[in-house]
């Protein structure tokens, strides 16, 4: 059983972390822990007013900047305005099991926000990233299936399956990004994490009152705290783990507990699908793996 906690994080003074969706939940917990260790934390959030409220809760160096992952114009603007180096990008923001909706660019909201927005953001920032990219996935990737012929669910929408697809896409993105970084000779690592069952507001946006109520009860009875849910992200972001590693809670069924490296589904190891998804993502976003990535140090 793992005993690792954020107290084991080394001093992060002089390092910059960009965390998407850092105004609440796991993202905010991670921001607090990293700032407490001396890091400068950029809260990349859709609502900057809420971001400022979150930053006021953090004891340390912070910066609030607008980023709407459901709008590629916002993603591009954020990347263009990022002129300083970034040590770690944490792709944390996401939506879960929401009713059918579409991003500003016409993508189904879950694949558009959870995968395509982060895909574009990562590739646009990659020349400035010096250490690693952490992609927050979910145990729900295990029931996901990549619909390469209908990624945006135009043939009939099933919100839970759409969420599973988006989280599996996160896993395949993590793996293919590492393959490309290795091929480019870059020292940057692509790693992932999942929080287990953590009590956050992510589960209360389904649009179904009964489901939201059941999730609220479940959070109260069974879930671990948002701070505990952030531990796998912090572990993946700060510990010396190999590229393409995946961290999660070390307890039973990876639902609770302190973080350790965990396994993934066979579908998440399908490198052919990973490459095809990457190519499709490039076509949809107009963003490609950059020719120049961080040089070895």
C-alpha positions as CSV (number, residue, x, y, z in Angstrom):
1,X,0.0,0.0,0.0
2,X,1.4,3.4,-1.0
3,X,2.2,5.9,1.7
4,X,3.2,8.8,-0.5
5,X,1.6,12.2,0.3
6,X,2.2,15.7,-1.0
7,X,4.5,16.2,2.0
8,X,7.0,14.1,0.0
9,X,7.1,16.7,-2.9
10,X,10.5,18.3,-3.1
11,X,11.0,22.1,-3.2
12,X,9.5,23.4,-6.4
13,X,10.9,27.0,-6.1
14,X,11.6,28.4,-9.6
15,X,9.3,26.0,-11.4
16,X,6.1,27.0,-13.2
17,X,3.0,24.7,-13.4
18,X,0.1,25.4,-15.7
19,X,-3.1,23.7,-14.5
20,X,-6.3,23.8,-16.5
21,X,-9.5,24.0,-14.5
22,X,-7.6,25.0,-11.4
23,X,-10.5,27.0,-9.9
24,X,-12.1,24.1,-8.1
25,X,-11.9,20.4,-7.2
26,X,-8.8,18.4,-8.0
27,X,-7.2,21.2,-10.0
28,X,-7.5,23.6,-7.0
29,X,-6.2,21.1,-4.6
30,X,-3.1,20.4,-6.8
31,X,-2.5,24.2,-7.2
32,X,-2.5,24.7,-3.4
33,X,-0.1,21.8,-2.8
34,X,2.3,23.0,-5.6
35,X,2.3,26.6,-4.5
36,X,2.9,25.5,-0.9
37,X,6.1,23.9,-2.2
38,X,7.3,27.1,-3.8
39,X,6.0,26.7,-7.4
40,X,4.5,29.4,-9.5
41,X,1.1,28.2,-10.5
42,X,-0.9,29.4,-13.5
43,X,-4.6,28.8,-13.0
44,X,-5.9,28.4,-16.6
45,X,-9.7,28.8,-16.2
46,X,-12.7,29.6,-18.3
47,X,-14.1,32.0,-15.7
48,X,-11.4,34.4,-14.4
49,X,-13.6,35.7,-11.6
50,X,-13.9,32.3,-10.2
51,X,-10.2,31.8,-10.8
52,X,-9.4,34.9,-8.8
53,X,-11.5,33.6,-5.9
54,X,-9.6,30.3,-6.1
55,X,-6.2,32.1,-6.2
56,X,-7.2,34.0,-3.0
57,X,-7.3,30.6,-1.3
58,X,-3.8,29.7,-2.3
59,X,-0.8,30.6,-0.2
60,X,1.9,31.2,-2.7
61,X,2.7,32.5,-6.2
62,X,-0.2,32.3,-8.6
63,X,-1.5,33.8,-11.8
64,X,-5.0,33.6,-13.3
65,X,-5.4,33.4,-17.0
66,X,-8.5,32.8,-19.2
67,X,-8.7,29.5,-21.1
68,X,-11.8,28.0,-22.6
69,X,-11.0,24.5,-23.8
70,X,-14.3,24.4,-25.6
71,X,-13.1,27.2,-28.0
72,X,-10.0,26.6,-30.1
73,X,-9.7,30.4,-30.5
74,X,-9.3,30.7,-26.8
75,X,-6.8,27.9,-26.7
76,X,-4.7,29.6,-29.4
77,X,-4.9,32.9,-27.6
78,X,-3.7,31.3,-24.4
79,X,-0.8,29.7,-26.1
80,X,0.2,32.8,-28.0
81,X,0.2,34.8,-24.7
82,X,2.4,32.2,-23.0
83,X,5.8,33.7,-23.5
84,X,7.7,32.2,-20.5
85,X,8.8,28.6,-20.1
86,X,6.5,26.1,-18.5
87,X,8.0,23.3,-16.5
88,X,4.8,21.2,-16.2
89,X,1.5,21.4,-18.0
90,X,-1.3,19.6,-16.1
91,X,-4.3,18.9,-18.4
92,X,-6.9,18.6,-15.6
93,X,-10.1,20.4,-16.7
94,X,-13.0,18.3,-18.0
95,X,-16.7,17.7,-18.2
96,X,-18.5,14.4,-17.3
97,X,-21.6,12.7,-18.5
98,X,-23.2,16.0,-19.7
99,X,-26.3,16.3,-21.9
100,X,-25.5,16.6,-25.6
101,X,-23.9,20.0,-26.3
102,X,-21.2,21.3,-28.7
103,X,-18.1,23.4,-28.4
104,X,-17.6,26.6,-30.2
105,X,-16.0,24.6,-33.0
106,X,-18.8,22.1,-33.3
107,X,-17.3,19.2,-31.4
108,X,-19.3,17.1,-29.0
109,X,-18.6,18.7,-25.7
110,X,-16.9,15.9,-23.9
111,X,-14.5,14.9,-26.6
112,X,-14.0,18.5,-27.5
113,X,-13.2,19.7,-24.0
114,X,-11.5,16.7,-22.4
115,X,-9.5,15.6,-25.4
116,X,-9.4,18.0,-28.4
117,X,-9.0,21.2,-26.4
118,X,-6.1,19.7,-24.4
119,X,-4.6,18.1,-27.6
120,X,-4.4,21.6,-29.2
121,X,-3.2,23.3,-26.0
122,X,-0.4,20.8,-25.4
123,X,1.0,20.9,-28.9
124,X,0.8,24.7,-29.1
125,X,2.7,25.0,-25.7
126,X,5.1,22.1,-26.3
127,X,8.0,24.2,-27.5
128,X,7.9,25.9,-24.1
129,X,7.4,22.9,-21.9
130,X,10.6,21.8,-20.2
131,X,9.7,18.8,-18.0
132,X,6.4,17.0,-18.5
133,X,2.8,16.9,-19.5
134,X,0.4,15.4,-17.1
135,X,-3.0,14.3,-18.5
136,X,-5.7,13.5,-16.0
137,X,-7.8,10.6,-17.2
138,X,-10.2,8.3,-15.4
139,X,-11.0,4.7,-14.6
140,X,-13.9,5.3,-16.9
141,X,-11.4,4.9,-19.8
142,X,-11.9,1.1,-19.3
143,X,-15.4,1.1,-20.9
144,X,-14.5,3.7,-23.5
145,X,-14.3,3.0,-27.3
146,X,-12.8,5.3,-29.8
147,X,-15.3,6.0,-32.6
148,X,-12.9,7.1,-35.3
149,X,-15.8,7.2,-37.8
150,X,-18.0,9.2,-35.5
151,X,-15.9,10.9,-32.8
152,X,-18.5,13.6,-32.3
153,X,-21.5,11.3,-31.8
154,X,-23.5,12.4,-34.8
155,X,-25.0,9.0,-35.2
156,X,-26.8,9.1,-31.8
157,X,-25.5,10.4,-28.5
158,X,-24.9,8.3,-25.3
159,X,-23.4,10.6,-22.7
160,X,-21.8,8.0,-20.5
161,X,-20.2,6.3,-23.4
162,X,-19.1,9.6,-24.8
163,X,-17.4,10.3,-21.5
164,X,-15.7,6.9,-21.6
165,X,-14.5,7.6,-25.2
166,X,-13.1,11.0,-24.1
167,X,-11.2,9.5,-21.2
168,X,-9.8,6.7,-23.4
169,X,-8.8,9.4,-25.8
170,X,-6.8,11.0,-22.9
171,X,-5.0,7.7,-22.4
172,X,-4.1,7.2,-26.0
173,X,-3.0,10.8,-26.3
174,X,-0.7,10.4,-23.4
175,X,0.9,7.3,-25.0
176,X,1.2,8.7,-28.5
177,X,2.6,12.0,-27.2
178,X,5.4,10.0,-25.4
179,X,6.1,8.1,-28.6
180,X,6.5,11.3,-30.6
181,X,8.6,12.9,-27.9
182,X,10.9,9.9,-27.8
183,X,11.2,10.0,-31.6
184,X,12.1,13.7,-31.5
185,X,14.8,13.0,-28.9
186,X,13.0,15.3,-26.4
187,X,13.5,14.9,-22.6
188,X,9.9,16.0,-22.0
189,X,7.7,13.3,-20.5
190,X,4.1,12.5,-21.1
191,X,2.4,10.9,-18.1
192,X,-1.1,10.5,-16.7
193,X,-3.1,10.1,-13.6
194,X,-6.6,9.4,-12.4
195,X,-8.2,10.4,-9.1
196,X,-10.2,7.3,-8.2
197,X,-13.5,8.3,-6.7
198,X,-13.1,11.8,-5.4
199,X,-15.8,14.1,-4.2
200,X,-15.8,17.1,-6.6
201,X,-18.4,19.1,-8.6
202,X,-17.6,17.2,-11.8
203,X,-20.2,14.5,-11.2
204,X,-23.1,16.9,-10.7
205,X,-23.5,18.2,-14.3
206,X,-25.4,15.4,-15.9
207,X,-28.7,17.3,-16.3
208,X,-30.4,14.3,-14.7
209,X,-31.6,15.2,-11.2
210,X,-31.9,11.6,-10.0
211,X,-28.4,10.8,-11.2
212,X,-26.9,14.0,-9.7
213,X,-28.6,13.2,-6.4
214,X,-27.3,9.7,-6.3
215,X,-23.8,10.9,-7.1
216,X,-24.1,13.5,-4.2
217,X,-25.0,10.7,-1.8
218,X,-22.3,8.5,-3.1
219,X,-19.7,11.2,-2.8
220,X,-20.7,11.6,0.9
221,X,-20.6,7.9,1.7
222,X,-17.8,6.5,-0.4
223,X,-15.7,9.1,-2.1
224,X,-12.4,10.4,-0.9
225,X,-11.7,14.1,-0.6
226,X,-10.7,16.3,-3.5
227,X,-7.3,16.7,-1.8
228,X,-6.8,12.9,-1.9
229,X,-8.1,12.8,-5.4
230,X,-5.4,15.2,-6.4
231,X,-2.6,13.1,-5.0
232,X,-2.1,10.9,-8.2
233,X,-1.9,14.1,-10.3
234,X,0.7,15.6,-7.9
235,X,2.6,12.2,-7.9
236,X,2.7,12.1,-11.7
237,X,3.7,15.8,-11.9
238,X,6.6,15.8,-9.4
239,X,8.0,12.3,-9.0
240,X,10.7,10.7,-11.2
241,X,8.4,8.3,-13.1
242,X,9.0,7.1,-16.7
243,X,7.2,8.5,-19.7
244,X,3.8,7.0,-20.4
245,X,3.4,6.2,-16.7
246,X,-0.1,6.2,-15.2
247,X,-0.7,7.0,-11.6
248,X,-3.8,6.3,-9.5
249,X,-5.0,5.5,-6.0
250,X,-3.3,2.4,-4.5
251,X,-6.3,1.1,-2.7
252,X,-8.9,-1.6,-3.8
253,X,-10.1,-1.1,-7.3
254,X,-8.0,2.1,-7.5
255,X,-10.9,4.0,-5.9
256,X,-9.2,5.3,-2.9
257,X,-5.8,5.6,-1.2
258,X,-2.4,7.2,-1.7
259,X,-1.0,7.2,-5.3
260,X,1.1,4.6,-7.0
261,X,1.7,3.6,-10.7
262,X,-1.3,1.6,-12.0
263,X,-2.3,-0.3,-15.1
264,X,-4.7,0.5,-17.9
265,X,-7.1,-1.3,-20.3
266,X,-5.9,-3.1,-23.4
267,X,-7.6,-0.5,-25.5
268,X,-5.5,2.2,-23.8
269,X,-2.4,0.3,-25.1
270,X,-3.6,0.2,-28.7
271,X,-0.8,2.1,-30.4
272,X,-2.4,1.9,-33.9
273,X,-5.6,3.5,-32.6
274,X,-3.5,6.0,-30.7
275,X,-1.8,7.1,-33.9
276,X,-5.0,7.2,-35.9
277,X,-6.7,9.3,-33.2
278,X,-3.8,11.7,-33.2
279,X,-4.0,12.1,-36.9
280,X,-7.8,12.7,-36.7
281,X,-7.2,15.2,-33.9
282,X,-4.8,17.1,-36.0
283,X,-7.3,17.3,-38.8
284,X,-10.1,18.5,-36.5
285,X,-8.1,21.1,-34.6
286,X,-5.6,22.2,-37.2
287,X,-2.8,21.7,-34.7
288,X,0.1,19.4,-35.2
289,X,3.0,18.1,-33.2
290,X,5.6,21.0,-33.3
291,X,8.8,20.6,-35.2
292,X,10.7,22.1,-32.3
293,X,10.2,20.7,-28.8
294,X,12.2,21.3,-25.7
295,X,15.8,20.5,-26.3
296,X,17.7,18.2,-24.1
297,X,19.4,19.9,-21.1
